[in-house]
Amino acid sequence: MRNGWLMVSSVDDRSKVATLMHRYGISLGNAETIQLAVEYEAELALADEVEVRLLLEEYGVKVRGCIGILIEAAKRGVISMDESKNGIERLVETGYMVSDNVLKRAYELLGEER
């Protein structure tokens, strides 16, 4: 991604991924997200599920969901405000679960009242 803002990587320690899956009953992808954040000493990670967000926060990692990433990308100029709004709309249209309050706040942060 432009400016090195987002990074896609593979986990080094697969055994820790298995341990996270077993201990917390989470999926492979969620366990990898947590393990990658730990391995890279990430300050920020992408996660939407509440249990994964809580675990990441226990490890001292700040968390953003898909909507938060779209807002942050627009604020940093990686994408336009319109692209961010369109991305949020596509998420909702395809079944992304989000409360009306979160949506309202997201659009406010993007400079639009709804």
C-alpha positions in Angstrom: 0.0 0.0 0.0 1.1 3.6 -0.6 3.4 5.1 2.0 4.0 1.7 3.7 0.8 2.4 5.6 -0.6 -1.2 5.4 1.4 -4.3 5.4 0.6 -7.9 4.5 2.8 -10.5 6.0 3.0 -14.2 7.1 3.3 -15.4 10.6 6.7 -16.7 11.7 5.7 -18.8 14.8 2.8 -21.1 13.7 2.8 -22.9 17.0 1.7 -19.7 18.8 -1.1 -19.4 16.3 -2.3 -22.9 17.2 -2.1 -22.0 20.9 -4.2 -18.9 20.4 -6.8 -20.8 18.4 -7.0 -23.5 21.1 -6.9 -21.2 24.1 -9.4 -18.7 22.9 -11.5 -20.6 20.4 -10.8 -18.2 17.6 -10.4 -18.8 13.9 -7.0 -19.2 12.1 -7.2 -15.8 10.5 -7.9 -14.1 13.8 -5.2 -16.0 15.6 -2.7 -15.0 12.8 -3.8 -11.3 13.2 -3.0 -11.4 16.9 0.3 -13.3 16.4 1.5 -10.9 13.6 0.7 -7.9 15.7 2.8 -9.4 18.5 5.7 -10.5 16.2 5.9 -7.1 14.5 5.3 -5.1 17.7 2.5 -3.4 15.8 1.0 -0.3 17.2 -2.2 -0.8 15.2 -4.1 -3.9 13.9 -7.2 -4.4 11.8 -9.9 -6.5 13.5 -13.7 -6.3 13.6 -14.7 -9.2 16.0 -15.0 -8.1 19.6 -13.1 -11.0 21.1 -10.1 -10.4 18.8 -10.2 -6.6 19.5 -10.1 -7.3 23.2 -7.2 -9.8 22.9 -5.2 -7.3 20.8 -5.8 -4.6 23.3 -4.5 -7.0 26.1 -1.3 -7.2 24.1 -1.2 -3.4 24.0 -2.1 -3.1 20.3 -4.5 -0.4 19.2 -7.3 -1.7 17.0 -9.3 -0.4 14.1 -12.1 -2.1 12.3 -12.8 -1.9 8.5 -14.7 1.3 8.9 -12.0 2.9 11.1 -9.3 1.9 8.5 -11.4 3.6 5.7 -11.7 6.7 7.8 -8.0 6.8 8.7 -7.0 6.2 5.1 -9.1 9.1 3.9 -7.7 11.4 6.7 -4.2 10.5 5.6 -4.9 11.1 2.0 -4.4 7.5 0.9 -7.9 7.5 -0.5 -10.4 10.3 -1.0 -13.3 11.0 1.4 -15.7 9.8 -1.4 -13.8 6.6 -1.7 -14.0 6.1 2.0 -17.8 6.8 2.1 -18.3 4.4 -0.9 -16.3 1.7 0.8 -18.4 2.0 3.9 -21.6 1.8 1.8 -20.3 -1.3 0.0 -19.5 -2.9 3.4 -23.0 -2.3 4.6 -24.6 -3.4 1.3 -22.7 -6.7 1.4 -23.8 -7.6 5.0 -21.2 -6.0 7.2 -22.8 -5.7 10.7 -22.5 -2.2 12.1 -24.8 -0.2 14.4 -26.5 2.9 13.3 -24.6 4.9 15.9 -21.2 3.7 14.5 -22.3 4.5 10.9 -23.5 8.0 11.9 -20.2 8.7 13.7 -18.2 7.4 10.7 -20.0 9.8 8.3 -19.6 12.7 10.8 -15.8 12.0 10.9 -15.9 12.1 7.1 -17.6 15.5 7.1 -21.1 14.3 6.2 -24.3 14.4 8.2 -26.7 11.4 7.8 
